[in-house]
Amino acid sequence: MDTADFISRLLDVIEHDVVPMTARGVAQGNKLFGAAILRKSDLSVVVAETNNETENPLWHGEMHAIKRFFELPAD
């Protein structure tokens, strides 16, 4: 995958996975932060999350994505 394709994929994930989830989170009283963890082999989304500080003030988008990643089944 060349650089242009890589950047295009990242922007696609932001637009279609992170932003809609973040918009719903903001409507529920959270701040505007989101993150995604992608599979290295094909850049598919493993986990996409948003800020969830209304549940826990530590769950910024990045931290919440990491938390959800480690909650996934091992397989």
PDB file of N, CA, C and O in Angstrom:
ATOM      1  N   MET A   1       0.850  -1.171   0.000  1.00  0.00           N
ATOM      2  CA  MET A   1       0.000   0.000   0.000  1.00  0.00           C
ATOM      3  C   MET A   1       0.897   1.236   0.000  1.00  0.00           C
ATOM      4  O   MET A   1       1.792   1.369   0.835  1.00  0.00           O
ATOM      5  N   ASP A   2       0.646   2.124  -0.938  1.00  0.00           N
ATOM      6  CA  ASP A   2       1.464   3.335  -0.988  1.00  0.00           C
ATOM      7  C   ASP A   2       0.942   4.369   0.005  1.00  0.00           C
ATOM      8  O   ASP A   2      -0.111   4.182   0.614  1.00  0.00           O
ATOM      9  N   THR A   3       1.671   5.435   0.159  1.00  0.00           N
ATOM     10  CA  THR A   3       1.357   6.453   1.162  1.00  0.00           C
ATOM     11  C   THR A   3      -0.017   7.076   0.937  1.00  0.00           C
ATOM     12  O   THR A   3      -0.757   7.311   1.893  1.00  0.00           O
ATOM     13  N   ALA A   4      -0.356   7.341  -0.304  1.00  0.00           N
ATOM     14  CA  ALA A   4      -1.653   7.961  -0.599  1.00  0.00           C
ATOM     15  C   ALA A   4      -2.801   7.033  -0.202  1.00  0.00           C
ATOM     16  O   ALA A   4      -3.794   7.487   0.366  1.00  0.00           O
ATOM     17  N   ASP A   5      -2.673   5.741  -0.496  1.00  0.00           N
ATOM     18  CA  ASP A   5      -3.701   4.776  -0.120  1.00  0.00           C
ATOM     19  C   ASP A   5      -3.811   4.656   1.400  1.00  0.00           C
ATOM     20  O   ASP A   5      -4.906   4.546   1.952  1.00  0.00           O
ATOM     21  N   PHE A   6      -2.656   4.681   2.060  1.00  0.00           N
ATOM     22  CA  PHE A   6      -2.623   4.599   3.521  1.00  0.00           C
ATOM     23  C   PHE A   6      -3.354   5.784   4.142  1.00  0.00           C
ATOM     24  O   PHE A   6      -4.192   5.606   5.026  1.00  0.00           O
ATOM     25  N   ILE A   7      -3.043   6.970   3.690  1.00  0.00           N
ATOM     26  CA  ILE A   7      -3.687   8.183   4.222  1.00  0.00           C
ATOM     27  C   ILE A   7      -5.175   8.168   3.905  1.00  0.00           C
ATOM     28  O   ILE A   7      -5.993   8.547   4.743  1.00  0.00           O
ATOM     29  N   SER A   8      -5.528   7.736   2.706  1.00  0.00           N
ATOM     30  CA  SER A   8      -6.932   7.650   2.327  1.00  0.00           C
ATOM     31  C   SER A   8      -7.685   6.700   3.251  1.00  0.00           C
ATOM     32  O   SER A   8      -8.812   6.992   3.651  1.00  0.00           O
ATOM     33  N   ARG A   9      -7.081   5.573   3.592  1.00  0.00           N
ATOM     34  CA  ARG A   9      -7.715   4.616   4.495  1.00  0.00           C
ATOM     35  C   ARG A   9      -7.897   5.204   5.888  1.00  0.00           C
ATOM     36  O   ARG A   9      -8.955   5.042   6.496  1.00  0.00           O
ATOM     37  N   LEU A  10      -6.877   5.883   6.395  1.00  0.00           N
ATOM     38  CA  LEU A  10      -6.988   6.505   7.711  1.00  0.00           C
ATOM     39  C   LEU A  10      -8.115   7.537   7.746  1.00  0.00           C
ATOM     40  O   LEU A  10      -8.893   7.583   8.699  1.00  0.00           O
ATOM     41  N   LEU A  11      -8.197   8.356   6.713  1.00  0.00           N
ATOM     42  CA  LEU A  11      -9.259   9.359   6.653  1.00  0.00           C
ATOM     43  C   LEU A  11     -10.634   8.707   6.550  1.00  0.00           C
ATOM     44  O   LEU A  11     -11.605   9.208   7.115  1.00  0.00           O
ATOM     45  N   ASP A  12     -10.716   7.588   5.829  1.00  0.00           N
ATOM     46  CA  ASP A  12     -11.964   6.849   5.710  1.00  0.00           C
ATOM     47  C   ASP A  12     -12.423   6.329   7.076  1.00  0.00           C
ATOM     48  O   ASP A  12     -13.602   6.423   7.416  1.00  0.00           O
ATOM     49  N   VAL A  13     -11.498   5.788   7.845  1.00  0.00           N
ATOM     50  CA  VAL A  13     -11.832   5.286   9.189  1.00  0.00           C
ATOM     51  C   VAL A  13     -12.305   6.434  10.072  1.00  0.00           C
ATOM     52  O   VAL A  13     -13.276   6.291  10.814  1.00  0.00           O
ATOM     53  N   ILE A  14     -11.629   7.556   9.995  1.00  0.00           N
ATOM     54  CA  ILE A  14     -12.044   8.713  10.791  1.00  0.00           C
ATOM     55  C   ILE A  14     -13.460   9.139  10.408  1.00  0.00           C
ATOM     56  O   ILE A  14     -14.308   9.350  11.275  1.00  0.00           O
ATOM     57  N   GLU A  15     -13.707   9.263   9.110  1.00  0.00           N
ATOM     58  CA  GLU A  15     -15.004   9.746   8.635  1.00  0.00           C
ATOM     59  C   GLU A  15     -16.148   8.775   8.923  1.00  0.00           C
ATOM     60  O   GLU A  15     -17.224   9.197   9.346  1.00  0.00           O
ATOM     61  N   HIS A  16     -15.927   7.489   8.700  1.00  0.00           N
ATOM     62  CA  HIS A  16     -17.025   6.529   8.753  1.00  0.00           C
ATOM     63  C   HIS A  16     -17.145   5.762  10.069  1.00  0.00           C
ATOM     64  O   HIS A  16     -18.203   5.209  10.367  1.00  0.00           O
ATOM     65  N   ASP A  17     -16.083   5.725  10.851  1.00  0.00           N
ATOM     66  CA  ASP A  17     -16.125   4.968  12.106  1.00  0.00           C
ATOM     67  C   ASP A  17     -16.028   5.873  13.331  1.00  0.00           C
ATOM     68  O   ASP A  17     -16.852   5.781  14.241  1.00  0.00           O
ATOM     69  N   VAL A  18     -15.029   6.740  13.355  1.00  0.00           N
ATOM     70  CA  VAL A  18     -14.772   7.533  14.556  1.00  0.00           C
ATOM     71  C   VAL A  18     -15.718   8.729  14.676  1.00  0.00           C
ATOM     72  O   VAL A  18     -16.285   8.952  15.746  1.00  0.00           O
ATOM     73  N   VAL A  19     -15.899   9.494  13.615  1.00  0.00           N
ATOM     74  CA  VAL A  19     -16.709  10.711  13.704  1.00  0.00           C
ATOM     75  C   VAL A  19     -18.177  10.421  14.061  1.00  0.00           C
ATOM     76  O   VAL A  19     -18.715  11.091  14.943  1.00  0.00           O
ATOM     77  N   PRO A  20     -18.845   9.457  13.418  1.00  0.00           N
ATOM     78  CA  PRO A  20     -20.242   9.205  13.820  1.00  0.00           C
ATOM     79  C   PRO A  20     -20.371   8.778  15.290  1.00  0.00           C
ATOM     80  O   PRO A  20     -21.293   9.198  15.990  1.00  0.00           O
ATOM     81  N   MET A  21     -19.448   7.951  15.737  1.00  0.00           N
ATOM     82  CA  MET A  21     -19.470   7.505  17.129  1.00  0.00           C
ATOM     83  C   MET A  21     -19.217   8.688  18.068  1.00  0.00           C
ATOM     84  O   MET A  21     -19.859   8.810  19.111  1.00  0.00           O
ATOM     85  N   THR A  22     -18.298   9.537  17.697  1.00  0.00           N
ATOM     86  CA  THR A  22     -17.973  10.708  18.512  1.00  0.00           C
ATOM     87  C   THR A  22     -19.142  11.684  18.543  1.00  0.00           C
ATOM     88  O   THR A  22     -19.418  12.285  19.581  1.00  0.00           O
ATOM     89  N   ALA A  23     -19.823  11.846  17.428  1.00  0.00           N
ATOM     90  CA  ALA A  23     -20.997  12.737  17.395  1.00  0.00           C
ATOM     91  C   ALA A  23     -22.064  12.246  18.371  1.00  0.00           C
ATOM     92  O   ALA A  23     -22.676  13.046  19.078  1.00  0.00           O
ATOM     93  N   ARG A  24     -22.287  10.931  18.408  1.00  0.00           N
ATOM     94  CA  ARG A  24     -23.263  10.390  19.363  1.00  0.00           C
ATOM     95  C   ARG A  24     -22.784  10.609  20.802  1.00  0.00           C
ATOM     96  O   ARG A  24     -23.585  10.910  21.687  1.00  0.00           O
ATOM     97  N   GLY A  25     -21.485  10.459  21.028  1.00  0.00           N
ATOM     98  CA  GLY A  25     -20.931  10.669  22.366  1.00  0.00           C
ATOM     99  C   GLY A  25     -21.069  12.102  22.833  1.00  0.00           C
ATOM    100  O   GLY A  25     -21.388  12.357  23.994  1.00  0.00           O
ATOM    101  N   VAL A  26     -20.830  13.035  21.931  1.00  0.00           N
ATOM    102  CA  VAL A  26     -20.970  14.461  22.274  1.00  0.00           C
ATOM    103  C   VAL A  26     -22.421  14.764  22.623  1.00  0.00           C
ATOM    104  O   VAL A  26     -22.691  15.529  23.550  1.00  0.00           O
ATOM    105  N   ALA A  27     -23.355  14.170  21.887  1.00  0.00           N
ATOM    106  CA  ALA A  27     -24.778  14.380  22.185  1.00  0.00           C
ATOM    107  C   ALA A  27     -25.142  13.856  23.573  1.00  0.00           C
ATOM    108  O   ALA A  27     -26.128  14.298  24.164  1.00  0.00           O
ATOM    109  N   GLN A  28     -24.353  12.919  24.095  1.00  0.00           N
ATOM    110  CA  GLN A  28     -24.602  12.357  25.426  1.00  0.00           C
ATOM    111  C   GLN A  28     -23.799  13.074  26.513  1.00  0.00           C
ATOM    112  O   GLN A  28     -23.847  12.681  27.679  1.00  0.00           O
ATOM    113  N   GLY A  29     -23.057  14.130  26.134  1.00  0.00           N
ATOM    114  CA  GLY A  29     -22.349  14.925  27.129  1.00  0.00           C
ATOM    115  C   GLY A  29     -20.849  14.692  27.206  1.00  0.00           C
ATOM    116  O   GLY A  29     -20.193  15.224  28.101  1.00  0.00           O
ATOM    117  N   ASN A  30     -20.294  13.911  26.291  1.00  0.00           N
ATOM    118  CA  ASN A  30     -18.849  13.679  26.277  1.00  0.00           C
ATOM    119  C   ASN A  30     -18.143  14.708  25.412  1.00  0.00           C
ATOM    120  O   ASN A  30     -18.777  15.418  24.631  1.00  0.00           O
ATOM    121  N   LYS A  31     -16.849  14.782  25.553  1.00  0.00           N
ATOM    122  CA  LYS A  31     -16.049  15.695  24.727  1.00  0.00           C
ATOM    123  C   LYS A  31     -15.736  15.052  23.383  1.00  0.00           C
ATOM    124  O   LYS A  31     -15.985  13.866  23.168  1.00  0.00           O
ATOM    125  N   LEU A  32     -15.196  15.842  22.504  1.00  0.00           N
ATOM    126  CA  LEU A  32     -14.952  15.464  21.117  1.00  0.00           C
ATOM    127  C   LEU A  32     -13.587  14.796  20.948  1.00  0.00           C
ATOM    128  O   LEU A  32     -12.631  15.440  20.516  1.00  0.00           O
ATOM    129  N   PHE A  33     -13.492  13.516  21.286  1.00  0.00           N
ATOM    130  CA  PHE A  33     -12.263  12.750  21.089  1.00  0.00           C
ATOM    131  C   PHE A  33     -12.642  11.346  20.671  1.00  0.00           C
ATOM    132  O   PHE A  33     -13.603  10.784  21.195  1.00  0.00           O
ATOM    133  N   GLY A  34     -11.905  10.773  19.742  1.00  0.00           N
ATOM    134  CA  GLY A  34     -12.144   9.404  19.327  1.00  0.00           C
ATOM    135  C   GLY A  34     -10.850   8.777  18.857  1.00  0.00           C
ATOM    136  O   GLY A  34      -9.855   9.470  18.641  1.00  0.00           O
ATOM    137  N   ALA A  35     -10.867   7.467  18.698  1.00  0.00           N
ATOM    138  CA  ALA A  35      -9.675   6.744  18.260  1.00  0.00           C
ATOM    139  C   ALA A  35     -10.086   5.413  17.658  1.00  0.00           C
ATOM    140  O   ALA A  35     -11.190   4.920  17.891  1.00  0.00           O
ATOM    141  N   ALA A  36      -9.180   4.842  16.883  1.00  0.00           N
ATOM    142  CA  ALA A  36      -9.404   3.516  16.316  1.00  0.00           C
ATOM    143  C   ALA A  36      -8.102   2.730  16.356  1.00  0.00           C
ATOM    144  O   ALA A  36      -7.011   3.288  16.238  1.00  0.00           O
ATOM    145  N   ILE A  37      -8.244   1.436  16.523  1.00  0.00           N
ATOM    146  CA  ILE A  37      -7.111   0.521  16.428  1.00  0.00           C
ATOM    147  C   ILE A  37      -7.347  -0.306  15.179  1.00  0.00           C
ATOM    148  O   ILE A  37      -8.389  -0.945  15.032  1.00  0.00           O
ATOM    149  N   LEU A  38      -6.372  -0.289  14.282  1.00  0.00           N
ATOM    150  CA  LEU A  38      -6.498  -0.982  13.002  1.00  0.00           C
ATOM    151  C   LEU A  38      -5.594  -2.196  12.947  1.00  0.00           C
ATOM    152  O   LEU A  38      -4.526  -2.220  13.558  1.00  0.00           O
ATOM    153  N   ARG A  39      -6.028  -3.197  12.213  1.00  0.00           N
ATOM    154  CA  ARG A  39      -5.214  -4.386  11.981  1.00  0.00           C
ATOM    155  C   ARG A  39      -4.087  -4.003  11.007  1.00  0.00           C
ATOM    156  O   ARG A  39      -4.341  -3.411   9.958  1.00  0.00           O
ATOM    157  N   LYS A  40      -2.875  -4.338  11.356  1.00  0.00           N
ATOM    158  CA  LYS A  40      -1.716  -3.948  10.560  1.00  0.00           C
ATOM    159  C   LYS A  40      -1.752  -4.562   9.155  1.00  0.00           C
ATOM    160  O   LYS A  40      -1.359  -3.911   8.187  1.00  0.00           O
ATOM    161  N   SER A  41      -2.211  -5.791   9.040  1.00  0.00           N
ATOM    162  CA  SER A  41      -2.158  -6.506   7.763  1.00  0.00           C
ATOM    163  C   SER A  41      -3.028  -5.884   6.674  1.00  0.00           C
ATOM    164  O   SER A  41      -2.630  -5.852   5.509  1.00  0.00           O
ATOM    165  N   ASP A  42      -4.217  -5.386   7.041  1.00  0.00           N
ATOM    166  CA  ASP A  42      -5.117  -4.862   6.012  1.00  0.00           C
ATOM    167  C   ASP A  42      -5.798  -3.544   6.394  1.00  0.00           C
ATOM    168  O   ASP A  42      -6.669  -3.060   5.672  1.00  0.00           O
ATOM    169  N   LEU A  43      -5.406  -2.979   7.508  1.00  0.00           N
ATOM    170  CA  LEU A  43      -5.950  -1.720   8.026  1.00  0.00           C
ATOM    171  C   LEU A  43      -7.452  -1.774   8.294  1.00  0.00           C
ATOM    172  O   LEU A  43      -8.134  -0.750   8.249  1.00  0.00           O
ATOM    173  N   SER A  44      -7.963  -2.973   8.573  1.00  0.00           N
ATOM    174  CA  SER A  44      -9.366  -3.076   8.966  1.00  0.00           C
ATOM    175  C   SER A  44      -9.509  -2.626  10.421  1.00  0.00           C
ATOM    176  O   SER A  44      -8.571  -2.727  11.212  1.00  0.00           O
ATOM    177  N   VAL A  45     -10.671  -2.140  10.749  1.00  0.00           N
ATOM    178  CA  VAL A  45     -10.922  -1.634  12.092  1.00  0.00           C
ATOM    179  C   VAL A  45     -11.083  -2.805  13.063  1.00  0.00           C
ATOM    180  O   VAL A  45     -11.926  -3.680  12.865  1.00  0.00           O
ATOM    181  N   VAL A  46     -10.274  -2.806  14.098  1.00  0.00           N
ATOM    182  CA  VAL A  46     -10.407  -3.786  15.174  1.00  0.00           C
ATOM    183  C   VAL A  46     -11.338  -3.210  16.234  1.00  0.00           C
ATOM    184  O   VAL A  46     -12.269  -3.876  16.687  1.00  0.00           O
ATOM    185  N   VAL A  47     -11.078  -1.977  16.618  1.00  0.00           N
ATOM    186  CA  VAL A  47     -11.879  -1.277  17.621  1.00  0.00           C
ATOM    187  C   VAL A  47     -11.907   0.199  17.254  1.00  0.00           C
ATOM    188  O   VAL A  47     -10.880   0.782  16.907  1.00  0.00           O
ATOM    189  N   ALA A  48     -13.081   0.793  17.333  1.00  0.00           N
ATOM    190  CA  ALA A  48     -13.210   2.248  17.231  1.00  0.00           C
ATOM    191  C   ALA A  48     -13.987   2.689  18.462  1.00  0.00           C
ATOM    192  O   ALA A  48     -14.997   2.084  18.820  1.00  0.00           O
ATOM    193  N   GLU A  49     -13.516   3.730  19.094  1.00  0.00           N
ATOM    194  CA  GLU A  49     -14.168   4.216  20.313  1.00  0.00           C
ATOM    195  C   GLU A  49     -14.118   5.735  20.357  1.00  0.00           C
ATOM    196  O   GLU A  49     -13.456   6.388  19.550  1.00  0.00           O
ATOM    197  N   THR A  50     -14.830   6.259  21.313  1.00  0.00           N
ATOM    198  CA  THR A  50     -14.881   7.698  21.520  1.00  0.00           C
ATOM    199  C   THR A  50     -14.728   7.996  23.005  1.00  0.00           C
ATOM    200  O   THR A  50     -14.693   7.087  23.834  1.00  0.00           O
ATOM    201  N   ASN A  51     -14.642   9.250  23.318  1.00  0.00           N
ATOM    202  CA  ASN A  51     -14.548   9.678  24.701  1.00  0.00           C
ATOM    203  C   ASN A  51     -15.772   9.178  25.452  1.00  0.00           C
ATOM    204  O   ASN A  51     -16.894   9.309  24.964  1.00  0.00           O
ATOM    205  N   ASN A  52     -15.570   8.617  26.614  1.00  0.00           N
ATOM    206  CA  ASN A  52     -16.677   8.130  27.436  1.00  0.00           C
ATOM    207  C   ASN A  52     -16.495   8.615  28.871  1.00  0.00           C
ATOM    208  O   ASN A  52     -16.619   7.847  29.825  1.00  0.00           O
ATOM    209  N   GLU A  53     -16.197   9.903  29.000  1.00  0.00           N
ATOM    210  CA  GLU A  53     -15.927  10.455  30.325  1.00  0.00           C
ATOM    211  C   GLU A  53     -17.172  10.532  31.198  1.00  0.00           C
ATOM    212  O   GLU A  53     -17.055  10.691  32.413  1.00  0.00           O
ATOM    213  N   THR A  54     -18.354  10.426  30.617  1.00  0.00           N
ATOM    214  CA  THR A  54     -19.551  10.420  31.458  1.00  0.00           C
ATOM    215  C   THR A  54     -19.632   9.127  32.269  1.00  0.00           C
ATOM    216  O   THR A  54     -20.278   9.092  33.316  1.00  0.00           O
ATOM    217  N   GLU A  55     -18.983   8.072  31.792  1.00  0.00           N
ATOM    218  CA  GLU A  55     -18.891   6.819  32.538  1.00  0.00           C
ATOM    219  C   GLU A  55     -17.685   6.833  33.472  1.00  0.00           C
ATOM    220  O   GLU A  55     -17.771   6.390  34.617  1.00  0.00           O
ATOM    221  N   ASN A  56     -16.553   7.348  32.970  1.00  0.00           N
ATOM    222  CA  ASN A  56     -15.313   7.383  33.741  1.00  0.00           C
ATOM    223  C   ASN A  56     -14.454   8.511  33.180  1.00  0.00           C
ATOM    224  O   ASN A  56     -14.199   8.533  31.976  1.00  0.00           O
ATOM    225  N   PRO A  57     -14.000   9.445  34.007  1.00  0.00           N
ATOM    226  CA  PRO A  57     -13.233  10.585  33.502  1.00  0.00           C
ATOM    227  C   PRO A  57     -11.909  10.200  32.838  1.00  0.00           C
ATOM    228  O   PRO A  57     -11.300  11.030  32.163  1.00  0.00           O
ATOM    229  N   LEU A  58     -11.458   8.969  33.017  1.00  0.00           N
ATOM    230  CA  LEU A  58     -10.219   8.522  32.372  1.00  0.00           C
ATOM    231  C   LEU A  58     -10.435   8.010  30.955  1.00  0.00           C
ATOM    232  O   LEU A  58      -9.466   7.837  30.216  1.00  0.00           O
ATOM    233  N   TRP A  59     -11.679   7.763  30.554  1.00  0.00           N
ATOM    234  CA  TRP A  59     -11.940   7.151  29.256  1.00  0.00           C
ATOM    235  C   TRP A  59     -11.954   8.174  28.125  1.00  0.00           C
ATOM    236  O   TRP A  59     -12.975   8.371  27.466  1.00  0.00           O
ATOM    237  N   HIS A  60     -10.820   8.818  27.910  1.00  0.00           N
ATOM    238  CA  HIS A  60     -10.653   9.621  26.696  1.00  0.00           C
ATOM    239  C   HIS A  60     -10.706   8.659  25.521  1.00  0.00           C
ATOM    240  O   HIS A  60     -10.567   7.452  25.718  1.00  0.00           O
ATOM    241  N   GLY A  61     -10.902   9.149  24.319  1.00  0.00           N
ATOM    242  CA  GLY A  61     -11.067   8.286  23.158  1.00  0.00           C
ATOM    243  C   GLY A  61      -9.972   7.250  23.007  1.00  0.00           C
ATOM    244  O   GLY A  61     -10.255   6.081  22.745  1.00  0.00           O
ATOM    245  N   GLU A  62      -8.724   7.664  23.168  1.00  0.00           N
ATOM    246  CA  GLU A  62      -7.598   6.753  22.982  1.00  0.00           C
ATOM    247  C   GLU A  62      -7.568   5.692  24.076  1.00  0.00           C
ATOM    248  O   GLU A  62      -7.373   4.509  23.797  1.00  0.00           O
ATOM    249  N   MET A  63      -7.761   6.116  25.309  1.00  0.00           N
ATOM    250  CA  MET A  63      -7.731   5.176  26.427  1.00  0.00           C
ATOM    251  C   MET A  63      -8.915   4.211  26.366  1.00  0.00           C
ATOM    252  O   MET A  63      -8.783   3.031  26.693  1.00  0.00           O
ATOM    253  N   HIS A  64     -10.061   4.721  25.948  1.00  0.00           N
ATOM    254  CA  HIS A  64     -11.243   3.874  25.853  1.00  0.00           C
ATOM    255  C   HIS A  64     -11.060   2.833  24.744  1.00  0.00           C
ATOM    256  O   HIS A  64     -11.486   1.688  24.896  1.00  0.00           O
ATOM    257  N   ALA A  65     -10.433   3.219  23.639  1.00  0.00           N
ATOM    258  CA  ALA A  65     -10.154   2.263  22.557  1.00  0.00           C
ATOM    259  C   ALA A  65      -9.203   1.165  23.033  1.00  0.00           C
ATOM    260  O   ALA A  65      -9.409  -0.010  22.732  1.00  0.00           O
ATOM    261  N   ILE A  66      -8.168   1.544  23.770  1.00  0.00           N
ATOM    262  CA  ILE A  66      -7.223   0.553  24.297  1.00  0.00           C
ATOM    263  C   ILE A  66      -7.933  -0.376  25.279  1.00  0.00           C
ATOM    264  O   ILE A  66      -7.728  -1.589  25.246  1.00  0.00           O
ATOM    265  N   LYS A  67      -8.765   0.189  26.151  1.00  0.00           N
ATOM    266  CA  LYS A  67      -9.526  -0.621  27.112  1.00  0.00           C
ATOM    267  C   LYS A  67     -10.397  -1.637  26.372  1.00  0.00           C
ATOM    268  O   LYS A  67     -10.389  -2.823  26.702  1.00  0.00           O
ATOM    269  N   ARG A  68     -11.150  -1.168  25.371  1.00  0.00           N
ATOM    270  CA  ARG A  68     -12.030  -2.065  24.613  1.00  0.00           C
ATOM    271  C   ARG A  68     -11.222  -3.134  23.858  1.00  0.00           C
ATOM    272  O   ARG A  68     -11.669  -4.274  23.733  1.00  0.00           O
ATOM    273  N   PHE A  69     -10.044  -2.768  23.359  1.00  0.00           N
ATOM    274  CA  PHE A  69      -9.193  -3.722  22.661  1.00  0.00           C
ATOM    275  C   PHE A  69      -8.829  -4.884  23.585  1.00  0.00           C
ATOM    276  O   PHE A  69      -8.895  -6.045  23.182  1.00  0.00           O
ATOM    277  N   PHE A  70      -8.450  -4.573  24.804  1.00  0.00           N
ATOM    278  CA  PHE A  70      -8.048  -5.618  25.734  1.00  0.00           C
ATOM    279  C   PHE A  70      -9.231  -6.376  26.327  1.00  0.00           C
ATOM    280  O   PHE A  70      -9.039  -7.387  27.003  1.00  0.00           O
ATOM    281  N   GLU A  71     -10.434  -5.906  26.087  1.00  0.00           N
ATOM    282  CA  GLU A  71     -11.642  -6.634  26.491  1.00  0.00           C
ATOM    283  C   GLU A  71     -12.097  -7.637  25.417  1.00  0.00           C
ATOM    284  O   GLU A  71     -12.954  -8.482  25.678  1.00  0.00           O
ATOM    285  N   LEU A  72     -11.528  -7.540  24.226  1.00  0.00           N
ATOM    286  CA  LEU A  72     -11.892  -8.459  23.147  1.00  0.00           C
ATOM    287  C   LEU A  72     -11.463  -9.882  23.490  1.00  0.00           C
ATOM    288  O   LEU A  72     -10.485 -10.074  24.213  1.00  0.00           O
ATOM    289  N   PRO A  73     -12.182 -10.882  22.979  1.00  0.00           N
ATOM    290  CA  PRO A  73     -11.736 -12.258  23.167  1.00  0.00           C
ATOM    291  C   PRO A  73     -10.336 -12.461  22.580  1.00  0.00           C
ATOM    292  O   PRO A  73      -9.979 -11.818  21.594  1.00  0.00           O
ATOM    293  N   ALA A  74      -9.566 -13.328  23.167  1.00  0.00           N
ATOM    294  CA  ALA A  74      -8.178 -13.542  22.746  1.00  0.00           C
ATOM    295  C   ALA A  74      -8.058 -14.019  21.304  1.00  0.00           C
ATOM    296  O   ALA A  74      -7.051 -13.739  20.655  1.00  0.00           O
ATOM    297  N   ASP A  75      -9.042 -14.720  20.793  1.00  0.00           N
ATOM    298  CA  ASP A  75      -8.942 -15.226  19.427  1.00  0.00           C
ATOM    299  C   ASP A  75      -9.180 -14.133  18.439  1.00  0.00           C
ATOM    300  O   ASP A  75      -9.136 -14.372  17.232  1.00  0.00           O
TER     301      ASP A  75
END
